[in-house]
Amino acid sequence: MTNTIDSVRRYFLGVKALLWPRSGERLVPALSGILLAASFPPLHLLVLPFIGLVPFALWVQGLSPDAEGLRAAVRGSLVFGAMYFGLVFYWILIALIWFTWLAIPAFVGLMMMFVGLAALFGWALHRFLHTVRAPLWIALPIAWTAAEWFRAHWPSTLASSWLGLGTSLTGFPELIGFAEIVGARGVTLWLALVNGLVASLILDLRGRRGWGRKTLLILLVITVPMGWSLWRAETLQLREAGRVAVVQPNIPEHIKLDQRIAIDSTHASLSRLMQRIEPGSVDLVVMPEVTLPVFPKADVHSGFLAPIQNYARELGVPVLFGATGFTGDIYREFTPFNSAFVMEPSGLTDFQYDKRYLVPFVERVPLVPASWLTGLPYFGGFGVGSVWPLLEVDGSTYGVLICYESTYPEGARTYRLEGADLLLNITNDAWFGREPFYSRTTALWQHPAHLVMRAIENRMGVARSANTGISLYVDPVGRVHNQTNLFEPDVRIDNVLTTDEITFFTRFGDLAGNGAAFAAALLLLASLRFSRRPASLDPSEAQV
């Protein structure tokens, strides 16, 4: 027994010696993590996305090319990942801890995956630089963008597109209009390229080599895409496609979790808000995700939906609302869906969109068959939708994204290819905070920022209805307008703008992300091929 304990102890001490960051492997990686995390909403600090990776890149470039240097890169990357992903995703723990202690293991598990991905990024960057001897300004954007691509393509609901680096510039949409060509991940590639060029310039200055050409290259790489984007913002032809009302009932999550109280509270809030919409003034009314915690197809005669039908009758327009869909026998075994429905003056229509990108653990436990979770029909076992139905109203066509789906470019792009004029996003961001200012998390601002990218990528307008806010509109240039305040019942009405453009990104998809992932695979293969090739001890020799 003693020998076994000693063996386990020696094993963990060995792991600690291998992975625990040492002196000189903490400060610089942590600095890069903080700079990048501060780039995102709500701060929207313009300069940081262009330089946040520079300290980390210079640090990895300065490591020795041998195995110990590679291990140091991995250890420093663990610090970088813990700081970066910890600051970006801290809200997962804070948002869910109010409702279940399972938030703790879920957060720890997700952070382990994210930090592990950061370690893989640092490992790959070191090999690209010191084994393949790729220039820093090439190795960095490929490694970073490939890691971001990989994070968005993990199996099941482990995948996460939340806050790719390109999303950091959504506060300046006129500057990133070239996303209509390269997509959000192409903006990430561009930002990482600028970081790599700035780091290379610093190395040139240190080595007292010529810096004029690289400075000119940096200026061109920054200004040409921005200049084109500014021109595009001024010349893009916009048109009105629909007048849409977005409703924000403002029902706190702890109330929504109690079905009876949630239904009563929601109807009370809606009855006040809907009086602010004049009959004939809009084409469509949009209510948030899970407006009512009911099964419309099973509860059609229960009276729960009667007020919504009354609103449709009084206004003379369809009402889109969120509720729960299902397959199977509602009284025995069934699979629930997070769904969107449409109520017309004559009654509930056949339109039903079932959410396709599910929130990890909350809606679908990753890698676990849904049949294993039939005892928990409202947690972890939601079904995955299979189609992208279009909603047609008065000559305009709408595509619906529910909540977290706005972070993925695939859904909006598919809708556009199918002929959608506009996007509707219904969401319940009450999970991300409560009314007191100190209880609000950055996720409340991060989440809607993704819609700016979806609008630019496809040059189509967006209307967003959020239970507790932020409800808003986005035009095809990416400009946000007529947004609500958080945690206030409200209704907004606006003309949603769109274009007749089918962009390069819409037609061909994420070529930048796919290309970076392919290039990274080639560089990794090359690093294995040349792993025995003598590496230069001069960390600046690889620069061009």
Sequence and secondary structure as in RCSB ss.txt:
>XXXX:A:sequence
MTNTIDSVRRYFLGVKALLWPRSGERLVPALSGILLAASFPPLHLLVLPFIGLVPFALWVQGLSPDAEGLRAAVR
GSLVFGAMYFGLVFYWILIALIWFTWLAIPAFVGLMMMFVGLAALFGWALHRFLHTVRAPLWIALPIAWTAAEWF
RAHWPSTLASSWLGLGTSLTGFPELIGFAEIVGARGVTLWLALVNGLVASLILDLRGRRGWGRKTLLILLVITVP
MGWSLWRAETLQLREAGRVAVVQPNIPEHIKLDQRIAIDSTHASLSRLMQRIEPGSVDLVVMPEVTLPVFPKADV
HSGFLAPIQNYARELGVPVLFGATGFTGDIYREFTPFNSAFVMEPSGLTDFQYDKRYLVPFVERVPLVPASWLTG
LPYFGGFGVGSVWPLLEVDGSTYGVLICYESTYPEGARTYRLEGADLLLNITNDAWFGREPFYSRTTALWQHPAH
LVMRAIENRMGVARSANTGISLYVDPVGRVHNQTNLFEPDVRIDNVLTTDEITFFTRFGDLAGNGAAFAAALLLL
ASLRFSRRPASLDPSEAQV
>XXXX:A:secstr
 HHHHHHHHHHHHHHHHHHS  TTSSHHHHHHHHHHHTTSTTT  SSHHHHTTHHHHHHHHTS SSHHHHHHHHH
HHHHHHHHHHHHHHTHHHHHHHTT TTHHHHHHHHHHHHHHHHHHHHHHHHHHHHTS   HHHHHHHHHHHHHHH
HTT SGGG   TT GGGGGTTSGGGGTTHHHHHHHHHHHHHHHHHHHHHHHHHHHHTT   HHHHHHHHHHHHHH
HHHHHHHHHH   EEEEEEEEEE    HHHHTSHHHHHHHHHHHHHHHGGGS TTS SEEE  TTSSSS TTTST
TSSTTHHHHHHHHHHTS EEEEEEEEEE TTSSEEEEEEEEEEETTEEEEEEEE SS  BTTTB TTS GGGGTT
 TTTTB        EEEETTEEEEEEEGGGGG HHHHHHHHHHT SEEEEEE GGGG  SSGGG  THHHHHHHH
HHHHHHHHT EEEEEESSS  EEE TT  EES   TTS EEEEEEEEE S   HHHHH  HHHHHHHHHHHHHHH
HHHHTTTS   S TTTT  
